[in-house]
Amino acid sequence: MTTTIQRRRGRRAVAATAIAPLLALAYAGAAHADSAPLTWTFEKCATSGSTWEGTATGPDGTVALRTELTGLRETARIWHVSLDWEVGDLYLARLNGTLNLKTGAVVMNGTVAEGDYAGSQVHEEGQLYDADRGCFAGTITVIPAT
């Protein structure tokens, strides 16, 4: 003979079994949304021989941007550069890449070293648009660490 309590427990077990896959899908969707790439657009100009300042606009609004040259190796038409990127109070990223002196294109990759996105991968693409003032514009994409 099955009691009322046993029947209720049985229904709960069936309901939990039916809901579990839906919860897993919802959680996976939420986890995927949190790991979606984040993009900031930026503009910056040289303030000294090794520092640029400007703004970055992205998921957290518009924040101050500061980059500092930490390494440089010159070749004929390509500079291999290392820069620290401070994006507001959000994060500090250490990037390495190239500046094409003929086209003004910059491509850099690295990792967020400190801040909200520590451990995340970073990709930057920029373009020199004012050589006299050392001004660049482009995008910074952060792929959150999982």
N, CA, C and O atoms as a MOPAC input file, in Angstrom:
PM7 MOZYME 1SCF
protein

 N      0.83900 1    -1.16900 1     0.00000 1
 C      0.00000 1     0.00000 1     0.00000 1
 C      0.89000 1     1.24000 1     0.00000 1
 O      1.82800 1     1.35100 1     0.79000 1
 N      0.58200 1     2.15400 1    -0.88800 1
 C      1.34900 1     3.39200 1    -1.02200 1
 C      0.66700 1     4.49300 1    -0.24400 1
 O     -0.53700 1     4.70700 1    -0.37900 1
 N      1.44400 1     5.20100 1     0.58000 1
 C      0.88200 1     6.28800 1     1.36900 1
 C      0.85200 1     7.55900 1     0.54700 1
 O      1.47500 1     7.64100 1    -0.51100 1
 N      0.13400 1     8.53900 1     1.03100 1
 C      0.06100 1     9.84600 1     0.36900 1
 C      1.44100 1    10.48400 1     0.29600 1
 O      1.79100 1    11.08700 1    -0.71900 1
 N      2.22800 1    10.35800 1     1.36200 1
 C      3.57900 1    10.93800 1     1.37700 1
 C      4.45400 1    10.27400 1     0.31400 1
 O      5.20400 1    10.96800 1    -0.37200 1
 N      4.37900 1     8.95800 1     0.16100 1
 C      5.16600 1     8.25600 1    -0.83900 1
 C      4.76600 1     8.68400 1    -2.24900 1
 O      5.62400 1     8.84200 1    -3.11700 1
 N      3.45400 1     8.87400 1    -2.48100 1
 C      2.99200 1     9.32500 1    -3.80100 1
 C      3.53600 1    10.71800 1    -4.10100 1
 O      3.98800 1    10.98200 1    -5.21600 1
 N      3.49500 1    11.61500 1    -3.10700 1
 C      4.00800 1    12.98100 1    -3.30600 1
 C      5.50900 1    12.96400 1    -3.60600 1
 O      5.97900 1    13.66300 1    -4.50400 1
 N      6.25300 1    12.15800 1    -2.84300 1
 C      7.69600 1    12.04100 1    -3.08000 1
 C      7.96100 1    11.49700 1    -4.48300 1
 O      8.88000 1    11.94800 1    -5.16600 1
 N      7.16500 1    10.54200 1    -4.90200 1
 C      7.32000 1     9.97200 1    -6.24100 1
 C      7.07200 1    11.00600 1    -7.32000 1
 O      7.81200 1    11.06800 1    -8.30200 1
 N      6.01500 1    11.83800 1    -7.14400 1
 C      5.71500 1    12.89100 1    -8.11800 1
 C      6.84200 1    13.92600 1    -8.15100 1
 O      7.21800 1    14.40600 1    -9.22000 1
 N      7.38600 1    14.27100 1    -6.95800 1
 C      8.48700 1    15.23300 1    -6.90200 1
 C      9.71800 1    14.69500 1    -7.63000 1
 O     10.40000 1    15.43100 1    -8.34300 1
 N      9.98900 1    13.41900 1    -7.44500 1
 C     11.13800 1    12.81100 1    -8.11200 1
 C     10.95700 1    12.85500 1    -9.62700 1
 O     11.90100 1    13.16400 1   -10.35500 1
 N      9.73800 1    12.54500 1   -10.11100 1
 C      9.45100 1    12.60400 1   -11.54300 1
 C      9.58400 1    14.03600 1   -12.04900 1
 O     10.17300 1    14.27800 1   -13.10300 1
 N      9.03000 1    14.99000 1   -11.28800 1
 C      9.11400 1    16.40100 1   -11.68100 1
 C     10.56200 1    16.85800 1   -11.71500 1
 O     10.97000 1    17.54800 1   -12.64900 1
 N     11.34900 1    16.48200 1   -10.70500 1
 C     12.76300 1    16.87600 1   -10.66500 1
 C     13.52200 1    16.26900 1   -11.83200 1
 O     14.38600 1    16.92200 1   -12.41700 1
 N     13.20800 1    15.03100 1   -12.17400 1
 C     13.86100 1    14.37300 1   -13.30800 1
 C     13.51500 1    15.08500 1   -14.61600 1
 O     14.36800 1    15.22100 1   -15.49300 1
 N     12.28400 1    15.53300 1   -14.74600 1
 C     11.85200 1    16.22900 1   -15.95900 1
 C     12.44100 1    17.63200 1   -16.04500 1
 O     12.75000 1    18.10900 1   -17.13700 1
 N     12.59800 1    18.29300 1   -14.90800 1
 C     13.07700 1    19.67900 1   -14.89300 1
 C     14.59300 1    19.75900 1   -14.99800 1
 O     15.11600 1    20.74200 1   -15.52200 1
 N     15.30800 1    18.75300 1   -14.51500 1
 C     16.77200 1    18.79600 1   -14.48000 1
 C     17.40000 1    19.14600 1   -15.83900 1
 O     18.27600 1    20.01000 1   -15.88700 1
 N     16.98500 1    18.50800 1   -16.94400 1
 C     17.58700 1    18.87900 1   -18.23600 1
 C     17.30400 1    20.33600 1   -18.61600 1
 O     18.14900 1    20.99500 1   -19.22200 1
 N     16.11900 1    20.83800 1   -18.26200 1
 C     15.79400 1    22.23000 1   -18.57800 1
 C     16.66700 1    23.18300 1   -17.77300 1
 O     17.13500 1    24.19400 1   -18.29800 1
 N     16.88700 1    22.86600 1   -16.49800 1
 C     17.76500 1    23.69700 1   -15.67700 1
 C     19.18500 1    23.66300 1   -16.20600 1
 O     19.86700 1    24.68700 1   -16.22500 1
 N     19.63600 1    22.48700 1   -16.64000 1
 C     20.98500 1    22.37500 1   -17.19900 1
 C     21.13200 1    23.23900 1   -18.44500 1
 O     22.15300 1    23.90200 1   -18.62700 1
 N     20.11500 1    23.23400 1   -19.30000 1
 C     20.15600 1    24.07300 1   -20.50000 1
 C     20.15900 1    25.54900 1   -20.13500 1
 O     20.90100 1    26.33400 1   -20.72500 1
 N     19.34100 1    25.92800 1   -19.17400 1
 C     19.29200 1    27.33000 1   -18.74600 1
 C     20.63100 1    27.74900 1   -18.17100 1
 O     21.10700 1    28.84700 1   -18.45900 1
 N     21.24900 1    26.89500 1   -17.36200 1
 C     22.54500 1    27.20800 1   -16.77300 1
 C     23.60200 1    27.31100 1   -17.86900 1
 O     24.42300 1    28.22800 1   -17.85700 1
 N     23.58400 1    26.38500 1   -18.80200 1
 C     24.56100 1    26.42700 1   -19.89900 1
 C     24.41000 1    27.70300 1   -20.70000 1
 O     25.40800 1    28.30200 1   -21.10000 1
 N     23.17400 1    28.13200 1   -20.94100 1
 C     22.94600 1    29.37800 1   -21.66800 1
 C     23.47100 1    30.56900 1   -20.90400 1
 O     24.06100 1    31.47800 1   -21.48800 1
 N     23.25800 1    30.56800 1   -19.58800 1
 C     23.75400 1    31.67500 1   -18.76400 1
 C     25.26500 1    31.66700 1   -18.73600 1
 O     25.88300 1    32.72800 1   -18.82300 1
 N     25.88300 1    30.49200 1   -18.61400 1
 C     27.33700 1    30.41300 1   -18.60400 1
 C     27.89100 1    30.87600 1   -19.94400 1
 O     28.90800 1    31.56900 1   -19.98400 1
 N     27.24000 1    30.50500 1   -21.03600 1
 C     27.68900 1    30.92500 1   -22.36000 1
 C     27.59100 1    32.44000 1   -22.50300 1
 O     28.49000 1    33.06900 1   -23.06100 1
 N     26.50600 1    33.02900 1   -22.00300 1
 C     26.34200 1    34.48400 1   -22.10100 1
 C     27.45500 1    35.18900 1   -21.34700 1
 O     27.95400 1    36.21400 1   -21.81000 1
 N     27.86200 1    34.65400 1   -20.17500 1
 C     28.93600 1    35.26400 1   -19.39400 1
 C     30.28600 1    35.12200 1   -20.07700 1
 O     31.18600 1    35.91800 1   -19.80900 1
 N     30.45800 1    34.13700 1   -20.95000 1
 C     31.73400 1    33.92600 1   -21.60800 1
 C     31.76400 1    34.52700 1   -23.01000 1
 O     32.74400 1    34.35300 1   -23.73500 1
 N     30.71300 1    35.22500 1   -23.39600 1
 C     30.68500 1    35.86200 1   -24.71500 1
 C     31.74600 1    36.96700 1   -24.76200 1
 O     31.95300 1    37.65300 1   -23.76200 1
 N     32.41500 1    37.15200 1   -25.89300 1
 C     33.42000 1    38.20400 1   -26.01500 1
 C     32.83100 1    39.58700 1   -25.73500 1
 O     31.68400 1    39.86900 1   -26.07900 1
 N     33.63600 1    40.43800 1   -25.10600 1
 C     33.25900 1    41.81200 1   -24.79000 1
 C     34.13300 1    42.72300 1   -25.64200 1
 O     35.33800 1    42.50200 1   -25.75700 1
 N     33.52500 1    43.74800 1   -26.23800 1
 C     34.27600 1    44.61900 1   -27.13900 1
 C     34.18500 1    46.07100 1   -26.70600 1
 O     33.11300 1    46.56900 1   -26.36200 1
 N     35.32200 1    46.73500 1   -26.72800 1
 C     35.41200 1    48.16700 1   -26.49500 1
 C     35.98200 1    48.80500 1   -27.76100 1
 O     36.87200 1    48.23400 1   -28.39200 1
 N     35.48600 1    49.97100 1   -28.13400 1
 C     36.13400 1    50.77100 1   -29.17500 1
 C     36.98400 1    51.80400 1   -28.44600 1
 O     36.64900 1    52.22000 1   -27.33700 1
 N     38.07200 1    52.21200 1   -29.06200 1
 C     38.94300 1    53.15800 1   -28.37900 1
 C     39.50700 1    54.19100 1   -29.34400 1
 O     39.57100 1    53.99100 1   -30.55700 1
 N     39.91100 1    55.30200 1   -28.74700 1
 C     40.70900 1    56.33300 1   -29.40700 1
 C     41.73200 1    56.79000 1   -28.39300 1
 O     41.41100 1    56.98400 1   -27.22000 1
 N     42.96100 1    56.96400 1   -28.84100 1
 C     44.02600 1    57.41200 1   -27.94700 1
 C     45.07000 1    58.17200 1   -28.74100 1
 O     45.25500 1    57.93100 1   -29.93400 1
 N     45.75700 1    59.09600 1   -28.06700 1
 C     46.82900 1    59.87900 1   -28.68200 1
 C     48.02800 1    59.89200 1   -27.74200 1
 O     47.88400 1    59.75000 1   -26.52800 1
 N     49.20400 1    60.06400 1   -28.31800 1
 C     50.43900 1    60.08600 1   -27.53600 1
 C     50.44800 1    61.28300 1   -26.59600 1
 O     50.07500 1    62.39500 1   -26.97000 1
 N     50.88800 1    61.02400 1   -25.35400 1
 C     51.05700 1    62.10400 1   -24.37900 1
 C     52.53200 1    62.27000 1   -24.03500 1
 O     52.93800 1    63.29100 1   -23.48000 1
 N     53.32400 1    61.26600 1   -24.36500 1
 C     54.78400 1    61.31400 1   -24.22100 1
 C     55.34400 1    60.29900 1   -25.20200 1
 O     54.59900 1    59.72600 1   -25.99600 1
 N     56.63700 1    60.07600 1   -25.15300 1
 C     57.25400 1    59.12400 1   -26.08000 1
 C     56.81300 1    57.69400 1   -25.90300 1
 O     56.92700 1    56.89500 1   -26.83300 1
 N     56.30700 1    57.34600 1   -24.72000 1
 C     55.94500 1    55.95000 1   -24.48600 1
 C     54.56000 1    55.75900 1   -23.86800 1
 O     54.23300 1    54.66000 1   -23.42200 1
 N     53.74300 1    56.81400 1   -23.83700 1
 C     52.41300 1    56.72700 1   -23.23300 1
 C     51.36500 1    57.34500 1   -24.15100 1
 O     51.59700 1    58.37900 1   -24.77700 1
 N     50.20300 1    56.68800 1   -24.21900 1
 C     49.05300 1    57.18900 1   -24.96300 1
 C     47.87000 1    57.23100 1   -24.01100 1
 O     47.73700 1    56.37200 1   -23.14000 1
 N     47.00500 1    58.23600 1   -24.17600 1
 C     45.80800 1    58.33600 1   -23.35300 1
 C     44.61000 1    58.65200 1   -24.22300 1
 O     44.73000 1    59.30000 1   -25.26200 1
 N     43.44800 1    58.18200 1   -23.78100 1
 C     42.21500 1    58.43100 1   -24.51000 1
 C     41.05200 1    57.81900 1   -23.77400 1
 O     41.01800 1    57.80600 1   -22.54400 1
 N     40.08200 1    57.30400 1   -24.54200 1
 C     38.89600 1    56.68900 1   -23.95600 1
 C     38.59300 1    55.37000 1   -24.64800 1
 O     38.97500 1    55.13600 1   -25.79400 1
 N     37.89000 1    54.51600 1   -23.90600 1
 C     37.39000 1    53.24900 1   -24.44000 1
 C     35.90500 1    53.17800 1   -24.10000 1
 O     35.50500 1    53.45700 1   -22.96900 1
 N     35.09800 1    52.80600 1   -25.08000 1
 C     33.65400 1    52.70400 1   -24.88000 1
 C     33.23000 1    51.26400 1   -25.11800 1
 O     33.52800 1    50.67600 1   -26.15700 1
 N     32.52200 1    50.70300 1   -24.12900 1
 C     32.11300 1    49.30600 1   -24.24700 1
 C     31.03500 1    48.94900 1   -23.26600 1
 O     30.19700 1    49.78300 1   -22.92500 1
 N     31.04500 1    47.69100 1   -22.79800 1
 C     29.97600 1    47.18500 1   -21.94000 1
 C     29.78100 1    47.98000 1   -20.64500 1
 O     28.68600 1    47.99200 1   -20.08300 1
 N     30.82900 1    48.63600 1   -20.17900 1
 C     30.75100 1    49.38900 1   -18.93000 1
 C     30.67000 1    50.89300 1   -19.17500 1
 O     30.96100 1    51.67600 1   -18.27100 1
 N     30.28200 1    51.31000 1   -20.37400 1
 C     30.21900 1    52.73200 1   -20.71000 1
 C     31.55700 1    53.22400 1   -21.22700 1
 O     32.36400 1    52.44400 1   -21.73300 1
 N     31.78700 1    54.52200 1   -21.09800 1
 C     33.03900 1    55.12000 1   -21.55800 1
 C     33.95500 1    55.30600 1   -20.35200 1
 O     33.56500 1    55.88600 1   -19.33900 1
 N     35.18500 1    54.79900 1   -20.48600 1
 C     36.16400 1    54.86800 1   -19.40700 1
 C     37.47700 1    55.41400 1   -19.95800 1
 O     37.71500 1    55.41200 1   -21.16600 1
 N     38.31900 1    55.88000 1   -19.04400 1
 C     39.64000 1    56.36500 1   -19.43000 1
 C     40.49400 1    55.19400 1   -19.90300 1
 O     40.36900 1    54.07400 1   -19.40800 1
 N     41.35400 1    55.47300 1   -20.85700 1
 C     42.25800 1    54.46600 1   -21.40400 1
 C     43.67000 1    55.02900 1   -21.34800 1
 O     43.90700 1    56.18600 1   -21.69500 1
 N     44.59700 1    54.20200 1   -20.91000 1
 C     46.00500 1    54.59200 1   -20.88300 1
 C     46.82400 1    53.38800 1   -21.31900 1
 O     46.64000 1    52.28500 1   -20.80500 1
 N     47.72600 1    53.59900 1   -22.26400 1
 C     48.62700 1    52.52600 1   -22.67100 1
 C     50.06000 1    53.01200 1   -22.50900 1
 O     50.37900 1    54.17800 1   -22.74200 1
 N     50.91400 1    52.06900 1   -22.09900 1
 C     52.31700 1    52.39300 1   -21.90600 1
 C     53.17900 1    51.36500 1   -22.61600 1
 O     53.00400 1    50.15900 1   -22.43700 1
 N     54.10300 1    51.84900 1   -23.41600 1
 C     55.03600 1    50.99000 1   -24.13800 1
 C     55.99000 1    50.34700 1   -23.14100 1
 O     56.65000 1    51.04300 1   -22.37000 1
 N     56.06200 1    49.02100 1   -23.15600 1
 C     56.95500 1    48.30400 1   -22.25000 1
 C     58.05900 1    47.56200 1   -22.99500 1
 O     59.00100 1    47.06400 1   -22.37900 1
 N     57.94400 1    47.48800 1   -24.31500 1
 C     58.97200 1    46.82100 1   -25.11100 1
 C     58.85600 1    47.19100 1   -26.57300 1
 O     57.75500 1    47.39000 1   -27.08600 1
 N     60.00200 1    47.28400 1   -27.24900 1
 C     60.01800 1    47.64700 1   -28.66700 1
 C     61.20900 1    46.98400 1   -29.33900 1
 O     62.34000 1    47.06700 1   -28.86000 1
 N     60.93000 1    46.32000 1   -30.46500 1
 C     61.98000 1    45.77300 1   -31.32600 1
 C     61.65600 1    46.23600 1   -32.73500 1
 O     60.61600 1    45.88700 1   -33.29400 1
 N     62.55500 1    47.02200 1   -33.30100 1
 C     62.32100 1    47.62200 1   -34.61200 1
 C     62.90900 1    46.76600 1   -35.71500 1
 O     64.02800 1    46.26400 1   -35.60200 1
 N     62.13000 1    46.60200 1   -36.80100 1
 C     62.62900 1    46.02200 1   -38.04200 1
 C     62.28000 1    47.01700 1   -39.15000 1
 O     61.73200 1    48.08200 1   -38.86600 1
 N     62.58000 1    46.69700 1   -40.37300 1
 C     62.43200 1    47.63500 1   -41.48900 1
 C     61.08400 1    48.37100 1   -41.49500 1
 O     61.05300 1    49.59700 1   -41.38200 1
 N     60.00700 1    47.65600 1   -41.62200 1
 C     58.68900 1    48.30100 1   -41.71400 1
 C     57.71700 1    47.84700 1   -40.63600 1
 O     56.55500 1    48.25200 1   -40.62300 1
 N     58.19800 1    47.01500 1   -39.74600 1
 C     57.33500 1    46.48100 1   -38.67800 1
 C     58.02200 1    46.71400 1   -37.34200 1
 O     59.20700 1    46.42200 1   -37.17500 1
 N     57.26100 1    47.24200 1   -36.39900 1
 C     57.72900 1    47.31400 1   -35.02000 1
 C     57.01600 1    46.22900 1   -34.23300 1
 O     55.79900 1    46.07400 1   -34.32600 1
 N     57.78700 1    45.48300 1   -33.46100 1
 C     57.22600 1    44.49400 1   -32.54100 1
 C     57.14700 1    45.19300 1   -31.19200 1
 O     58.16700 1    45.59400 1   -30.63200 1
 N     55.93300 1    45.33700 1   -30.67400 1
 C     55.71300 1    46.15600 1   -29.48500 1
 C     55.04300 1    45.35600 1   -28.37100 1
 O     54.32900 1    44.38200 1   -28.61100 1
 N     55.29800 1    45.80300 1   -27.15700 1
 C     54.60800 1    45.30600 1   -25.96100 1
 C     54.05200 1    46.52500 1   -25.24800 1
 O     54.75600 1    47.51500 1   -25.05100 1
 N     52.78400 1    46.44600 1   -24.86100 1
 C     52.14600 1    47.55500 1   -24.15200 1
 C     51.30000 1    47.03800 1   -23.00800 1
 O     50.72500 1    45.95200 1   -23.08000 1
 N     51.23100 1    47.83200 1   -21.94700 1
 C     50.26600 1    47.61200 1   -20.87700 1
 C     49.07400 1    48.50800 1   -21.16000 1
 O     49.22800 1    49.71000 1   -21.37500 1
 N     47.88700 1    47.92300 1   -21.16000 1
 C     46.63900 1    48.64600 1   -21.40900 1
 C     45.85700 1    48.75000 1   -20.11400 1
 O     45.46000 1    47.73000 1   -19.55200 1
 N     45.63000 1    49.95400 1   -19.63500 1
 C     44.77200 1    50.18500 1   -18.47400 1
 C     43.43600 1    50.69900 1   -19.00500 1
 O     43.35800 1    51.79100 1   -19.56700 1
 N     42.40200 1    49.90700 1   -18.82200 1
 C     41.07000 1    50.27600 1   -19.29600 1
 C     40.24500 1    50.64900 1   -18.07100 1
 O     39.69400 1    49.78700 1   -17.38600 1
 N     40.17000 1    51.96600 1   -17.80800 1
 C     39.48200 1    52.46300 1   -16.62200 1
 C     40.01300 1    51.78500 1   -15.37900 1
 O     41.20100 1    51.47600 1   -15.27900 1
 N     39.11400 1    51.55500 1   -14.42800 1
 C     39.45500 1    50.77600 1   -13.23300 1
 C     39.09800 1    49.31300 1   -13.44900 1
 O     39.10200 1    48.52500 1   -12.50400 1
 N     38.78700 1    48.94600 1   -14.70100 1
 C     38.28800 1    47.60800 1   -14.98700 1
 C     39.38400 1    46.55900 1   -15.04600 1
 O     39.29900 1    45.52500 1   -14.38300 1
 N     40.42100 1    46.82700 1   -15.84600 1
 C     41.45500 1    45.81500 1   -16.00300 1
 C     42.74900 1    46.40000 1   -16.56400 1
 O     42.77100 1    47.47200 1   -17.16800 1
 N     43.82800 1    45.64300 1   -16.33600 1
 C     45.13800 1    45.91200 1   -16.91100 1
 C     45.47900 1    44.71100 1   -17.77700 1
 O     45.52500 1    43.58200 1   -17.28800 1
 N     45.71600 1    44.94900 1   -19.05400 1
 C     46.06200 1    43.86700 1   -19.97200 1
 C     47.47800 1    44.08400 1   -20.48900 1
 O     47.89500 1    45.21500 1   -20.74200 1
 N     48.20000 1    42.99900 1   -20.64000 1
 C     49.55200 1    43.03700 1   -21.19600 1
 C     49.48600 1    42.42300 1   -22.58500 1
 O     49.17300 1    41.24400 1   -22.75000 1
 N     49.79200 1    43.26100 1   -23.59200 1
 C     49.64700 1    42.83600 1   -24.98900 1
 C     50.96700 1    42.93000 1   -25.72900 1
 O     51.80700 1    43.78300 1   -25.44100 1
 N     51.12900 1    42.02500 1   -26.69700 1
 C     52.27900 1    42.02300 1   -27.60500 1
 C     51.74200 1    41.95900 1   -29.01900 1
 O     50.73900 1    41.29600 1   -29.28200 1
 N     52.42000 1    42.66000 1   -29.94200 1
 C     51.96700 1    42.61600 1   -31.32000 1
 C     52.85300 1    43.42300 1   -32.23700 1
 O     54.03500 1    43.63900 1   -31.97000 1
 N     52.24700 1    43.86400 1   -33.33200 1
 C     53.01600 1    44.56300 1   -34.35500 1
 C     52.33900 1    45.85900 1   -34.78300 1
 O     51.11400 1    45.97900 1   -34.79500 1
 N     53.17400 1    46.81200 1   -35.13000 1
 C     52.74400 1    48.05600 1   -35.76400 1
 C     53.38400 1    48.07000 1   -37.13400 1
 O     54.60900 1    48.06600 1   -37.25500 1
 N     52.55400 1    48.08700 1   -38.17300 1
 C     53.03000 1    48.15300 1   -39.54800 1
 C     53.26200 1    49.62500 1   -39.87600 1
 O     52.31100 1    50.40200 1   -39.95300 1
 N     54.51700 1    50.00800 1   -40.06900 1
 C     54.85100 1    51.41700 1   -40.30900 1
 C     54.36700 1    51.92000 1   -41.66200 1
 O     54.19600 1    53.12600 1   -41.83900 1
 N     54.14700 1    51.03700 1   -42.60500 1
 C     53.66200 1    51.45200 1   -43.92500 1
 C     52.15700 1    51.71900 1   -43.91600 1
 O     51.69700 1    52.70400 1   -44.49200 1
 N     51.38800 1    50.84200 1   -43.26200 1
 C     49.92500 1    50.96600 1   -43.28400 1
 C     49.35000 1    51.62500 1   -42.02800 1
 O     48.22800 1    52.12900 1   -42.05100 1
 N     50.11300 1    51.62100 1   -40.93800 1
 C     49.61800 1    52.15800 1   -39.67400 1
 C     48.75200 1    51.18200 1   -38.89500 1
 O     48.18100 1    51.54800 1   -37.86800 1
 N     48.64600 1    49.94600 1   -39.36800 1
 C     47.82000 1    48.93700 1   -38.69400 1
 C     48.55600 1    48.34000 1   -37.49700 1
 O     49.75400 1    48.06400 1   -37.55400 1
 N     47.80200 1    48.14900 1   -36.41000 1
 C     48.33200 1    47.52000 1   -35.20600 1
 C     47.47000 1    46.30100 1   -34.89600 1
 O     46.24200 1    46.36600 1   -34.95900 1
 N     48.12500 1    45.18700 1   -34.56100 1
 C     47.42400 1    43.98200 1   -34.11100 1
 C     48.17900 1    43.46500 1   -32.90300 1
 O     49.39400 1    43.27000 1   -32.94800 1
 N     47.43700 1    43.24200 1   -31.81000 1
 C     48.06900 1    42.78900 1   -30.57200 1
 C     47.21300 1    41.71500 1   -29.89700 1
 O     45.99400 1    41.67300 1   -30.06200 1
 N     47.87800 1    40.85900 1   -29.14300 1
 C     47.20700 1    39.81900 1   -28.36400 1
 C     47.86800 1    39.71500 1   -26.99600 1
 O     49.05000 1    40.01900 1   -26.83900 1
 N     47.09500 1    39.28400 1   -26.01900 1
 C     47.65100 1    39.11500 1   -24.69100 1
 C     46.61700 1    38.63100 1   -23.70500 1
 O     45.63400 1    37.98300 1   -24.06500 1
 N     46.86600 1    38.96400 1   -22.44100 1
 C     46.04500 1    38.46600 1   -21.34000 1
 C     45.77900 1    39.58500 1   -20.34400 1
 O     46.62100 1    40.45500 1   -20.12100 1
 N     44.59400 1    39.54400 1   -19.75300 1
 C     44.29500 1    40.48100 1   -18.67200 1
 C     45.07700 1    40.00700 1   -17.44900 1
 O     44.89300 1    38.88600 1   -16.97400 1
 N     45.95300 1    40.88100 1   -16.94700 1
 C     46.80600 1    40.53500 1   -15.81100 1
 C     46.14400 1    40.85100 1   -14.47600 1
 O     46.36000 1    40.13900 1   -13.49600 1
 N     45.33300 1    41.91700 1   -14.42600 1
 C     44.70900 1    42.34000 1   -13.17800 1
 C     43.31800 1    42.88300 1   -13.46900 1
 O     43.04700 1    43.39200 1   -14.55700 1
 N     42.44300 1    42.76600 1   -12.47800 1
 C     41.12900 1    43.39100 1   -12.58000 1
 C     40.00300 1    42.42400 1   -12.82700 1
 O     40.12300 1    41.21500 1   -12.63100 1
 N     38.87900 1    43.01200 1   -13.27500 1
 C     37.62700 1    42.27300 1   -13.41900 1
 C     37.72600 1    41.05500 1   -14.33100 1
 O     37.00100 1    40.08300 1   -14.12500 1
 N     38.58500 1    41.08100 1   -15.31000 1
 C     38.63500 1    40.00000 1   -16.29800 1
 C     39.95600 1    39.24000 1   -16.23800 1
 O     40.39200 1    38.69500 1   -17.25200 1
 N     40.60200 1    39.19200 1   -15.07500 1
 C     41.91200 1    38.54800 1   -14.91900 1
 C     41.90200 1    37.15100 1   -15.53300 1
 O     40.98900 1    36.35800 1   -15.30000 1
 N     42.92800 1    36.87200 1   -16.31200 1
 C     43.06100 1    35.57700 1   -16.97900 1
 C     42.40800 1    35.50900 1   -18.34100 1
 O     42.61600 1    34.53600 1   -19.06400 1
 N     41.62700 1    36.50600 1   -18.71800 1
 C     40.93800 1    36.51700 1   -20.01500 1
 C     41.92300 1    36.85000 1   -21.14100 1
 O     42.91600 1    37.54600 1   -20.93200 1
 N     41.62900 1    36.34200 1   -22.32400 1
 C     42.42700 1    36.64600 1   -23.50300 1
 C     41.95800 1    37.97400 1   -24.10200 1
 O     40.77800 1    38.31900 1   -24.03400 1
 N     42.90200 1    38.70800 1   -24.68800 1
 C     42.60400 1    40.01900 1   -25.26200 1
 C     43.15100 1    40.07000 1   -26.68700 1
 O     44.25500 1    39.60100 1   -26.96200 1
 N     42.35900 1    40.64800 1   -27.58300 1
 C     42.78300 1    40.88900 1   -28.96600 1
 C     42.49700 1    42.35200 1   -29.28000 1
 O     41.39300 1    42.84200 1   -29.04400 1
 N     43.49700 1    43.04200 1   -29.81200 1
 C     43.34100 1    44.46000 1   -30.15900 1
 C     43.69500 1    44.65100 1   -31.62400 1
 O     44.68100 1    44.10700 1   -32.12000 1
 N     42.87100 1    45.43300 1   -32.30400 1
 C     43.16700 1    45.85800 1   -33.66800 1
 C     42.98800 1    47.36000 1   -33.72100 1
 O     41.94300 1    47.88600 1   -33.33800 1
 N     44.01100 1    48.04800 1   -34.19800 1
 C     43.94800 1    49.50200 1   -34.24900 1
 C     44.52700 1    50.04500 1   -35.53700 1
 O     45.12400 1    49.32300 1   -36.33500 1
 N     44.33100 1    51.34200 1   -35.71500 1
 C     44.80600 1    52.01500 1   -36.91900 1
 C     45.32000 1    53.40300 1   -36.54300 1
 O     44.62200 1    54.16900 1   -35.87900 1
 N     46.52600 1    53.71700 1   -36.96600 1
 C     47.07000 1    55.05800 1   -36.80800 1
 C     46.29200 1    55.98800 1   -37.72500 1
 O     46.23800 1    55.75900 1   -38.93400 1
 N     45.68200 1    57.04300 1   -37.16300 1
 C     44.92900 1    57.96200 1   -38.01100 1
 C     45.48500 1    59.37300 1   -37.99100 1
 O     45.06500 1    60.20100 1   -38.79900 1
 N     46.41300 1    59.67400 1   -37.10000 1
 C     47.06700 1    60.98100 1   -37.06000 1
 C     48.51100 1    60.76100 1   -36.63800 1
 O     48.82000 1    60.70200 1   -35.44800 1
 N     49.38800 1    60.64200 1   -37.62000 1
 C     50.79700 1    60.34000 1   -37.34500 1
 C     51.48100 1    61.47600 1   -36.60600 1
 O     52.36100 1    61.22200 1   -35.78300 1
 N     51.10600 1    62.72000 1   -36.87500 1
 C     51.74400 1    63.85400 1   -36.21200 1
 C     51.51600 1    63.83900 1   -34.70200 1
 O     52.41600 1    64.18400 1   -33.93600 1
 N     50.32900 1    63.44500 1   -34.27300 1
 C     50.00100 1    63.41700 1   -32.83900 1
 C     50.07900 1    62.01000 1   -32.25100 1
 O     49.89900 1    61.83600 1   -31.04600 1
 N     50.34300 1    61.01200 1   -33.07900 1
 C     50.41900 1    59.63300 1   -32.60400 1
 C     49.08500 1    59.10800 1   -32.12400 1
 O     49.00200 1    58.49800 1   -31.05800 1
 N     48.02900 1    59.34000 1   -32.91000 1
 C     46.66900 1    58.94200 1   -32.51900 1
 C     46.24700 1    57.64800 1   -33.21200 1
 O     46.48300 1    57.44800 1   -34.40400 1
 N     45.62000 1    56.78300 1   -32.43100 1
 C     45.13000 1    55.49500 1   -32.90800 1
 C     43.66500 1    55.33200 1   -32.53300 1
 O     43.19700 1    55.91100 1   -31.55300 1
 N     42.94600 1    54.54000 1   -33.31800 1
 C     41.56300 1    54.15000 1   -33.01600 1
 C     41.42800 1    52.67300 1   -33.35600 1
 O     42.12700 1    52.16000 1   -34.23000 1
 N     40.52300 1    51.99600 1   -32.66000 1
 C     40.32200 1    50.58400 1   -32.95100 1
 C     39.40900 1    49.91200 1   -31.97600 1
 O     38.55700 1    50.54500 1   -31.35300 1
 N     39.59900 1    48.58200 1   -31.84500 1
 C     38.75700 1    47.78500 1   -30.94900 1
 C     39.63400 1    46.91100 1   -30.06600 1
 O     40.72400 1    46.48400 1   -30.44600 1
 N     39.11000 1    46.66400 1   -28.87200 1
 C     39.72000 1    45.73300 1   -27.92100 1
 C     38.65100 1    44.68600 1   -27.64600 1
 O     37.54100 1    45.02700 1   -27.23800 1
 N     38.97200 1    43.42600 1   -27.86200 1
 C     38.03500 1    42.34600 1   -27.59100 1
 C     38.59000 1    41.49000 1   -26.46300 1
 O     39.73100 1    41.03200 1   -26.52200 1
 N     37.77800 1    41.28000 1   -25.43900 1
 C     38.15600 1    40.45500 1   -24.29500 1
 C     37.32100 1    39.18200 1   -24.34900 1
 O     36.09200 1    39.23400 1   -24.39500 1
 N     38.00200 1    38.03800 1   -24.34200 1
 C     37.32700 1    36.74500 1   -24.30100 1
 C     37.43500 1    36.25300 1   -22.86700 1
 O     38.49900 1    35.78500 1   -22.46100 1
 N     36.34900 1    36.34600 1   -22.08300 1
 C     36.43100 1    36.01100 1   -20.66700 1
 C     36.97300 1    34.60800 1   -20.40500 1
 O     36.68000 1    33.65600 1   -21.12900 1
 N     37.77800 1    34.51600 1   -19.33700 1
 C     38.29400 1    33.22700 1   -18.91600 1
 C     37.13200 1    32.37400 1   -18.42000 1
 O     36.17900 1    32.89600 1   -17.84100 1
 N     37.20600 1    31.07800 1   -18.64300 1
 C     36.13700 1    30.19200 1   -18.18300 1
 C     36.53800 1    29.47700 1   -16.92000 1
 O     35.76200 1    28.68600 1   -16.38400 1

